[in-house]
Amino acid sequence: MIWKLMAHDLQTVTGGVICSLCGRSWAAIPVSKCPGVKIYRWGKWPEHLLTKKQLDDAGFSTTPKLLPAPAGAVQREKSPDGLMFLYDRNTATPKRVLSDEEKAMRAEVTRKIAARRLCPRCGYRKERLQDAYCESCGDHISARDWARRVLAQCAADADTIRILDSETTGLDAGYNEIIELAVIDGRGKTLLDTRIKPLHPERMLERGESGICATDIHGIRPEMLEDAPTFAEVYADLFHMLHGKTVLIYNAPYDTAMLRGDRKRYSLPRLDFEAVDVMVPYAEWCGERRRDGSYRWQKLNGGHSALSDCVATLKLLHEMAEMEAVK
């Protein structure tokens, strides 16, 4: 039942007007509306009048169809229109007593509704009821499905997919150079595995604020590159392998920046390919959160050689897809 406010039934009295319906009085004609029932002071209404909550606690129905008409009201700021209605318990309808079978049925419905709010994968509460999974599990499954699509493409035509990794003299593209480069296809076949002689091999021994140099990480020393080809000498083969392909890279922004820096250093033609960063979906697949809610980057653990890191990237795809890696 929706109770509508109405105009006051005003009567003139000494000193102003009074409403015969709600009992309030004013010095002049009011602009407010009348609830149509007497308004009591807080806590001063008769015992047979109950609030809706008190009505429910006393065993009476509070469904809109069975709720009796208001028999009084009390001013309450949080209530609609600033009024909380009171109901006569003598005109209220008692709740229907449920049978044990009905109680069990309602309990089962409540259980099913509660279960819908939980993620079926991790058991935690979902952010939105309409989502199939919680956010983390949804990202995990999306990453899994992405890996499955990539591997399906590899199985259908391994030549359309490349996996690349590099080792460098340092982290700054344009200043540091690539000193080892590897490329494999979508089934793990090695297409390129070479070390590269840089113009400035001494830069791999430079130590930054951390006290670590590039050689400490990958183990490659300047003297090990004396007989290696230059980046310009391997670029023709690299161009043929990558141009127009989908190239999977763990931490793609870093490797693509290094490739671009070396290409510009030798004034080589532009190499166009679709770089796909495997590190992002793998972080989502692992689901380890930082304090700010973003996903924590995961180490590749490939052995710090370009070829072993390529192979490790392919193995990650199989791990994400929950498939056994091809040996």
C-alpha positions in Angstrom: 0.0 0.0 0.0 1.3 3.4 -1.0 -0.1 6.1 1.4 -0.4 9.5 -0.2 -0.2 12.8 1.7 -3.2 15.1 1.4 -4.3 18.6 2.3 -4.8 19.5 5.9 -8.3 19.8 7.2 -7.8 23.2 8.9 -10.0 24.7 11.5 -9.5 28.2 12.9 -8.7 28.4 16.6 -7.4 31.1 19.0 -3.9 32.0 17.9 -3.9 30.2 14.5 -5.2 27.0 12.8 -5.3 23.4 13.7 -5.6 20.2 11.5 -8.4 17.9 12.6 -6.6 15.0 10.9 -3.0 15.1 12.1 -3.5 17.3 15.2 -0.8 19.8 14.4 -1.4 23.5 14.8 0.2 26.6 13.2 0.0 30.3 13.6 -0.7 30.7 9.8 -1.9 28.4 7.0 0.9 25.8 6.5 2.4 24.8 3.2 3.0 21.2 4.3 0.9 18.2 3.5 -1.1 16.0 5.9 -0.6 12.3 6.4 -4.3 11.9 7.2 -3.6 10.4 10.6 -2.7 11.8 14.0 1.0 12.6 14.5 2.4 11.5 17.8 5.4 12.6 19.7 8.3 10.2 19.6 7.7 7.3 22.0 4.3 8.7 23.0 2.0 6.7 20.8 -0.5 4.1 22.1 0.6 0.5 22.8 -1.6 -1.0 20.1 0.1 1.1 17.4 3.3 -0.5 16.0 5.9 0.5 13.5 6.4 -1.8 10.5 9.4 -3.5 12.1 7.5 -4.0 15.4 4.6 -5.4 13.4 6.9 -7.9 11.7 8.5 -8.8 15.0 5.1 -9.4 16.6 4.2 -12.0 13.9 2.1 -9.9 11.6 2.5 -9.6 7.8 4.1 -6.5 6.4 3.6 -7.3 2.7 2.1 -4.4 0.8 -1.1 -6.2 0.1 -1.8 -7.2 3.7 -0.4 -4.2 5.5 -3.3 -2.3 7.1 -3.8 1.5 6.5 -1.7 3.7 8.8 -3.4 4.5 12.1 -0.9 7.1 13.2 2.5 8.6 12.4 5.6 10.0 14.1 8.1 12.4 12.7 11.4 10.7 11.8 14.0 12.4 9.6 15.2 9.2 7.9 11.8 8.2 6.8 10.2 9.3 3.5 8.6 12.7 3.8 10.0 12.8 7.4 7.2 10.6 8.7 7.2 7.0 10.0 3.7 5.5 10.0 2.2 3.4 12.8 -0.2 0.5 12.3 -3.0 -0.9 14.5 -2.1 -4.4 15.5 -5.8 -5.1 15.9 -6.4 -4.7 12.1 -3.1 -6.4 11.1 -3.0 -9.8 9.4 -1.0 -12.6 11.2 1.7 -14.2 9.2 0.9 -17.6 7.8 2.6 -20.4 9.7 4.9 -22.3 7.3 5.1 -26.0 7.3 8.4 -27.8 7.7 8.4 -28.6 4.0 7.8 -24.9 3.1 10.6 -23.8 5.5 13.0 -26.3 3.9 12.0 -25.1 0.5 12.6 -21.4 1.4 15.9 -22.3 3.0 17.0 -24.0 -0.2 16.0 -21.0 -2.3 18.0 -18.8 0.1 21.0 -21.1 -0.2 20.9 -21.1 -4.0 20.7 -17.3 -4.1 23.6 -17.0 -1.7 25.6 -19.5 -3.9 25.0 -17.4 -6.9 26.8 -14.6 -5.2 29.9 -16.7 -4.8 32.6 -17.3 -7.4 32.4 -21.0 -8.5 36.2 -21.1 -8.9 37.5 -19.6 -5.7 34.4 -19.4 -3.5 34.8 -15.7 -2.7 31.9 -13.2 -3.1 31.6 -11.8 -6.7 31.7 -8.1 -7.2 28.5 -8.3 -9.4 25.8 -10.9 -9.2 25.5 -11.1 -13.0 29.2 -12.0 -13.5 30.0 -15.7 -13.9 33.2 -15.3 -11.7 34.9 -12.8 -9.4 37.2 -10.3 -11.1 40.4 -12.2 -10.4 39.0 -15.5 -11.5 37.5 -13.9 -14.6 40.9 -12.5 -15.6 42.5 -15.9 -14.9 40.0 -17.6 -17.2 40.3 -14.9 -19.9 44.1 -15.4 -19.9 43.7 -19.1 -20.1 41.3 -18.8 -23.0 43.7 -16.4 -24.7 46.6 -18.9 -24.4 44.4 -21.6 -25.8 43.5 -19.5 -28.8 47.2 -18.7 -29.4 48.2 -22.4 -29.2 45.3 -23.4 -31.5 46.7 -20.9 -34.0 50.2 -22.4 -33.5 48.9 -25.9 -34.1 47.0 -24.8 -37.2 49.9 -22.8 -38.7 53.0 -22.4 -36.6 54.5 -20.1 -39.3 52.2 -17.3 -38.3 53.5 -17.1 -34.8 57.0 -16.1 -33.6 58.4 -16.0 -30.1 61.3 -13.7 -29.5 63.7 -12.8 -26.7 66.9 -10.9 -26.4 69.8 -10.2 -24.0 71.3 -6.7 -23.9 74.2 -4.6 -22.6 71.7 -2.8 -20.3 68.2 -1.5 -19.9 68.2 1.8 -21.8 67.0 1.5 -25.4 69.1 3.7 -27.8 72.0 3.7 -25.4 72.4 -0.1 -24.8 72.4 -2.7 -27.5 71.2 -6.3 -28.2 74.0 -8.9 -27.7 72.0 -12.1 -28.1 68.8 -12.7 -30.1 66.6 -15.8 -30.5 63.4 -16.5 -32.4 61.3 -19.7 -32.4 58.1 -20.6 -34.2 54.7 -21.5 -32.6 55.7 -25.2 -32.1 59.1 -24.4 -30.6 61.4 -24.8 -33.6 64.5 -22.7 -33.4 64.6 -20.2 -36.3 67.4 -17.9 -34.9 69.8 -18.2 -32.0 72.8 -15.9 -32.3 75.0 -13.6 -30.3 75.6 -10.1 -31.6 78.7 -8.0 -31.5 77.7 -4.5 -30.2 79.4 -1.2 -31.0 80.0 -0.6 -27.3 80.6 -3.9 -25.5 82.0 -2.2 -22.5 78.5 -0.9 -21.5 77.5 -4.4 -20.4 80.0 -4.0 -17.5 78.6 -0.6 -16.3 77.1 -0.8 -12.9 74.1 1.3 -11.9 72.8 2.3 -8.5 72.0 -1.3 -7.7 75.7 -2.3 -8.2 74.7 -4.9 -10.8 75.8 -4.9 -14.4 74.2 -6.8 -17.4 76.9 -9.4 -17.4 76.0 -10.3 -13.8 72.5 -11.3 -15.1 73.1 -13.1 -18.4 76.8 -14.1 -18.0 77.9 -12.8 -21.4 81.2 -10.9 -21.4 82.6 -8.6 -24.1 85.3 -11.0 -25.2 82.7 -13.7 -25.9 81.2 -11.4 -28.7 84.4 -10.6 -30.6 83.6 -13.1 -33.5 79.8 -12.6 -33.4 78.0 -10.9 -36.3 76.7 -7.3 -35.9 73.0 -6.5 -35.6 73.1 -5.1 -39.2 74.4 -8.5 -40.4 71.6 -10.5 -38.9 68.9 -8.0 -39.6 68.0 -9.4 -43.1 67.2 -12.9 -41.6 65.4 -11.3 -38.7 63.3 -9.1 -41.1 62.3 -12.2 -43.0 61.3 -14.1 -39.9 59.3 -11.3 -38.2 57.9 -9.0 -40.8 54.1 -9.2 -40.8 54.0 -11.9 -38.1 52.5 -12.1 -34.7 55.4 -12.0 -32.3 55.0 -13.1 -28.7 57.4 -11.5 -26.3 57.7 -11.7 -22.5 57.9 -8.0 -21.6 57.3 -6.8 -25.2 57.8 -3.0 -24.6 61.4 -3.7 -23.5 62.4 -5.9 -26.4 60.6 -3.9 -29.1 62.3 -0.7 -27.8 65.7 -2.4 -28.0 65.0 -3.7 -31.5 63.9 -0.2 -32.6 67.0 1.4 -31.0 69.4 -0.9 -32.8 67.6 -0.6 -36.1 67.9 3.2 -36.0 71.5 2.9 -34.9 72.4 1.2 -38.1 69.8 3.1 -40.3 68.0 -0.2 -41.2 64.6 -0.4 -42.8 61.5 -0.5 -40.6 60.3 -3.8 -39.4 56.6 -4.2 -38.9 55.0 -7.0 -36.8 52.3 -7.4 -34.2 54.0 -7.5 -30.8 52.0 -9.3 -28.1 53.2 -9.0 -24.5 52.8 -12.4 -22.8 53.8 -10.9 -19.4 50.4 -9.1 -19.0 48.1 -12.2 -19.4 50.5 -14.3 -17.4 50.3 -11.9 -14.5 46.5 -12.0 -14.8 46.6 -15.8 -14.9 48.7 -16.0 -11.8 46.4 -13.5 -10.0 48.9 -12.1 -7.5 47.7 -8.7 -6.5 49.6 -5.6 -5.4 48.2 -3.3 -2.7 46.8 -1.0 -5.4 44.9 -3.9 -6.9 47.0 -4.3 -10.0 48.6 -7.6 -10.9 52.2 -8.2 -9.8 54.6 -9.0 -12.7 56.0 -12.6 -12.6 59.5 -13.7 -13.4 60.0 -15.7 -16.5 62.6 -18.0 -15.0 63.9 -19.0 -18.4 67.7 -19.1 -17.6 68.7 -15.6 -19.0 69.7 -16.8 -22.4 67.6 -15.6 -25.4 66.7 -19.1 -26.6 65.9 -20.5 -23.2 63.6 -17.5 -22.5 61.8 -18.1 -25.8 61.3 -21.8 -24.8 60.1 -20.7 -21.4 57.6 -18.3 -22.9 56.1 -21.1 -25.0 55.9 -23.3 -21.9 54.1 -20.5 -20.1 51.4 -20.6 -22.8 50.9 -24.3 -22.3 50.8 -23.8 -18.5 48.2 -21.0 -18.9 46.2 -23.1 -21.2 46.4 -26.0 -18.7 48.0 -28.2 -21.4 51.1 -30.3 -21.4 53.9 -28.5 -23.2 55.3 -30.0 -26.4 58.8 -31.4 -25.8 
